[in-house]
């Protein structure tokens, strides 16, 4: 997990591509989901900024994944 943290939220566009590819191929992505959540919890403000941009994507799957992960950033803010 250390390489993802080193990149921070800036890696999210590429991570979401791989994440969605996993779903498209029929994987449950449980481990991938956990890694994305860990990233959001480790840097909620940095990740939130990237997710806000991704939430305006022309790709519906990217928008949906961004909305899902944003919940973890928002929960961290409320904590």
ZIBELTA-V886701 format. One record per residue. N is the residue number from 1. RES is the residue in three letters. SS is DSSP state (~ for helix, > for strand, _ for the rest). OMEGA is omega in radians with two decimals (none if undefined). BURIAL is # if it has 9 or more other ideal C-beta (glycine too) atoms within 8 Angstrom, else .. Layout:
<<N	RES	SS	OMEGA	BURIAL> <N	RES	SS	OMEGA	BURIAL>>
This chain:
<<1	UNK	_	-3.10	.> <2	UNK	~	3.14	.> <3	UNK	~	3.13	.> <4	UNK	~	3.12	#> <5	UNK	~	3.14	#> <6	UNK	~	3.12	.> <7	UNK	~	-3.10	.> <8	UNK	~	-3.10	#> <9	UNK	~	-3.11	#> <10	UNK	~	3.13	.> <11	UNK	~	-3.04	#> <12	UNK	~	3.12	#> <13	UNK	~	3.13	#> <14	UNK	~	3.12	.> <15	UNK	~	3.12	#> <16	UNK	~	3.07	#> <17	UNK	~	3.13	.> <18	UNK	~	3.14	#> <19	UNK	~	-3.12	#> <20	UNK	~	3.09	#> <21	UNK	~	3.09	.> <22	UNK	~	3.10	#> <23	UNK	~	-3.12	#> <24	UNK	~	3.14	.> <25	UNK	_	3.05	.> <26	UNK	_	3.12	.> <27	UNK	_	3.13	.> <28	UNK	_	3.07	.> <29	UNK	_	-3.12	#> <30	UNK	~	3.13	.> <31	UNK	~	3.13	.> <32	UNK	~	3.11	#> <33	UNK	~	3.14	#> <34	UNK	~	3.12	.> <35	UNK	~	3.12	#> <36	UNK	~	3.10	#> <37	UNK	~	3.12	#> <38	UNK	~	3.10	#> <39	UNK	~	-3.14	#> <40	UNK	~	-3.14	#> <41	UNK	~	-3.12	.> <42	UNK	~	-3.09	.> <43	UNK	_	-3.04	#> <44	UNK	~	-3.12	#> <45	UNK	~	3.12	.> <46	UNK	~	3.14	#> <47	UNK	~	-3.14	#> <48	UNK	~	3.14	#> <49	UNK	~	3.12	#> <50	UNK	~	-3.13	#> <51	UNK	~	3.10	#> <52	UNK	~	3.09	#> <53	UNK	~	-3.13	.> <54	UNK	~	-3.14	#> <55	UNK	_	3.10	#> <56	UNK	_	-3.12	.> <57	UNK	_	3.04	.> <58	UNK	_	-3.12	.> <59	UNK	_	-3.09	.> <60	UNK	~	-3.14	.> <61	UNK	~	3.11	#> <62	UNK	~	3.11	#> <63	UNK	~	-3.13	#> <64	UNK	~	3.13	.> <65	UNK	~	3.11	#> <66	UNK	~	3.12	#> <67	UNK	~	3.12	#> <68	UNK	~	-3.08	.> <69	UNK	~	3.12	#> <70	UNK	~	3.12	#> <71	UNK	~	-3.13	.> <72	UNK	~	3.07	#> <73	UNK	~	-3.13	#> <74	UNK	~	3.09	#> <75	UNK	~	3.13	.> <76	UNK	~	3.12	#> <77	UNK	~	-3.11	.> <78	UNK	~	-3.08	.> <79	UNK	_	none	.>>
